[in-house]
Amino acid sequence: IYYVEIQNRMLHYYTDEGEIIVRGTLQSAEELLKPYPFEKCNHWYIVNLMHVKEVNKNLVKVGPFEIEISRRNKAAFLKALTEYMGGNL
């Protein structure tokens, strides 16, 4: 899973095999994925830190995708990414 997006009460899981859509809330996805390194980058997305390739200003490159990082979530997202990267070098 590269990232999860919420749209109209539907969760979109973006993976290597394509997109999987299920009904749910972002909060339920966060709870389900708690054992894995996922972090919220804005109101609609949680990102798998294992697949982050680059952060450039307010964009994060996750696998082949680019997602906007909100100002509100940027500090916490970068902190989580730094801690994840530091622990996996």
JOTAWO-V293465 format. One record per residue. RES is the residue in one letter. SS is DSSP state (H for helix, E for strand, L for the rest). Layout:
res->[RES RES]
ss->[SS SS]
This chain:
res->[I Y Y V E I Q N R M L H Y Y T D E G E I I V R G T L Q S A E E L L K P Y P F E K C N H W Y I V N L M H V K E V N K N L V K V G P F E I E I S R R N K A A F L K A L T E Y M G G N L]
ss->[L L E E E E E L L E E E E E E L L E E E E E E L L H H H H H H H L L L L L E E E E E L L E E E E H H H E E E E E L L E E E E L L E E E E L L H H H H H H H H H H H H H H H H H L L]
